[in-house]
Amino acid sequence: MFLPSRIRRSAGGPFYGAGLGVLYNVRLHFAGAHPMNRALDHLYIFAMVFLTAYSQVVMRWQVGHAGNLPVGLPGKIQFVIGLLLNPWVISGIIATFFAGVSWMLALTKFQISYAYPFTSLVYMLVLASGVVFFRDGVNAGRLVGTAVVMAGVLIIARFG
């Protein structure tokens, strides 16, 4: 009753009567957007991916730079406070905040089932950054898994 008529028509049958009409065959009203606008809408997703990866890499860099975690509770508290006051860590926290904002904006443009798989691109960027900046090891399993994830994202982006 409270659903837009287009959704009510597409969500008929027992699903609608069971209150599941919203979950059945719903299309965002942005689906008919101009292709250029659609491409620009993807910037929200890619901003989230980049900002999240940046945050993770900066955190790893600064935590590694800070040294080992002290054993006692007072030392741990001082260690964490020192990290929280570090300008690089602050930039990572700010990046995480804006990644969340970008994600919210992306969700105004895309169905979550389409947008969410793109978050796996964060893993790929962090993996590559770990190899380049921190000399993290990569085995064949990680490379094959990353290729499979990338293929899945490409399939969703193309046919999603």
C-alpha positions in Angstrom: 0.0 0.0 0.0 2.8 2.4 0.9 5.0 1.2 -1.9 5.4 3.2 -5.2 3.0 1.9 -7.8 5.9 0.7 -10.0 7.2 -1.5 -7.2 3.7 -2.8 -6.3 3.2 -3.9 -9.9 6.6 -5.6 -10.2 6.3 -7.2 -6.8 2.9 -8.9 -7.0 1.9 -12.3 -6.0 2.4 -14.0 -2.6 5.7 -12.1 -2.0 3.9 -8.8 -1.7 1.2 -10.2 0.5 3.9 -11.6 2.8 5.5 -8.1 3.1 8.4 -9.1 1.0 7.4 -6.9 -2.0 10.2 -4.5 -1.3 12.7 -7.4 -1.6 11.3 -8.8 -4.8 12.4 -7.3 -8.2 13.0 -3.8 -6.9 14.8 -1.5 -9.3 16.4 1.8 -8.1 14.9 4.8 -9.7 18.4 5.7 -10.9 18.5 2.7 -13.3 17.5 4.9 -16.3 20.2 7.5 -15.6 22.4 8.8 -18.4 25.5 6.7 -19.0 27.9 9.6 -18.2 26.1 10.2 -14.9 26.2 6.5 -14.2 30.0 6.5 -14.7 30.4 9.5 -12.4 28.2 7.8 -9.8 30.9 5.0 -9.7 33.3 7.7 -8.4 31.6 7.4 -5.0 32.5 3.7 -4.9 36.1 4.2 -6.1 36.6 7.1 -3.6 35.5 4.7 -0.8 37.9 2.0 -2.1 40.9 4.4 -2.4 40.2 6.1 1.0 39.8 2.8 2.8 43.0 1.4 1.3 44.9 4.6 2.1 43.7 4.4 5.7 44.8 0.7 6.1 48.2 1.3 4.5 48.9 4.4 6.6 47.8 2.6 9.8 50.1 -0.4 9.0 53.0 2.0 8.3 52.6 4.0 11.5 52.0 1.0 13.7 55.1 -0.6 12.3 57.0 2.6 12.8 55.8 2.9 16.5 57.5 -0.4 17.5 56.2 -3.3 19.5 53.2 -3.1 21.7 54.2 -2.9 25.4 53.4 -5.7 27.7 51.7 -3.7 30.6 48.4 -1.9 30.4 49.8 1.6 31.1 52.4 1.1 28.3 49.6 -0.1 25.9 47.5 3.0 26.7 50.4 5.3 26.1 51.2 3.5 22.9 47.7 3.8 21.6 47.4 7.5 22.6 50.7 8.2 20.9 49.3 6.6 17.7 46.1 8.5 18.0 48.0 11.8 18.2 50.2 10.9 15.2 49.3 13.2 12.2 49.5 10.3 9.8 47.1 8.2 11.9 44.8 11.1 12.1 44.8 11.4 8.3 43.9 7.7 8.2 41.0 8.2 10.6 39.8 11.1 8.5 40.1 9.0 5.3 38.1 6.3 7.0 35.4 8.8 7.8 35.2 10.1 4.2 35.2 6.6 2.9 32.1 6.0 5.0 30.6 9.2 3.5 31.5 8.1 0.0 29.9 4.7 0.7 26.7 6.3 1.9 26.6 8.4 -1.3 27.2 5.3 -3.4 24.3 3.6 -1.8 22.0 6.4 -2.9 22.9 5.5 -6.5 23.3 1.7 -6.5 21.7 -1.4 -5.1 23.9 -2.8 -2.3 24.1 -6.1 -4.1 25.8 -4.3 -7.0 28.0 -1.9 -5.0 29.2 -4.2 -2.2 31.4 -6.5 -4.3 33.5 -3.5 -5.3 34.7 -3.3 -1.6 36.8 -6.3 -2.4 39.0 -3.9 -4.5 40.2 -2.6 -1.1 41.9 -6.0 -0.5 43.6 -5.9 -3.9 45.0 -2.4 -3.3 46.1 -3.3 0.2 47.7 -6.5 -1.0 49.6 -4.6 -3.7 50.6 -1.9 -1.2 51.8 -4.5 1.2 54.1 -6.0 -1.4 55.4 -2.7 -2.6 55.8 -0.7 0.6 56.2 -3.4 3.3 57.7 -6.2 1.3 54.9 -8.5 2.4 55.1 -12.0 0.9 52.6 -13.2 -1.7 52.0 -16.8 -2.6 50.3 -18.4 -5.5 47.1 -18.9 -3.5 46.8 -15.2 -2.8 47.4 -14.3 -6.5 44.9 -16.8 -7.8 42.3 -15.7 -5.2 42.9 -12.1 -6.1 42.4 -12.9 -9.8 39.2 -14.7 -9.0 37.9 -11.7 -7.0 38.9 -9.3 -9.7 37.1 -11.4 -12.3 34.0 -11.4 -10.1 34.0 -7.7 -9.7 34.5 -7.3 -13.5 31.5 -9.6 -14.2 29.3 -7.7 -11.7 30.4 -4.3 -13.1 29.7 -5.5 -16.7 26.5 -7.5 -16.2 25.4 -6.6 -12.7 
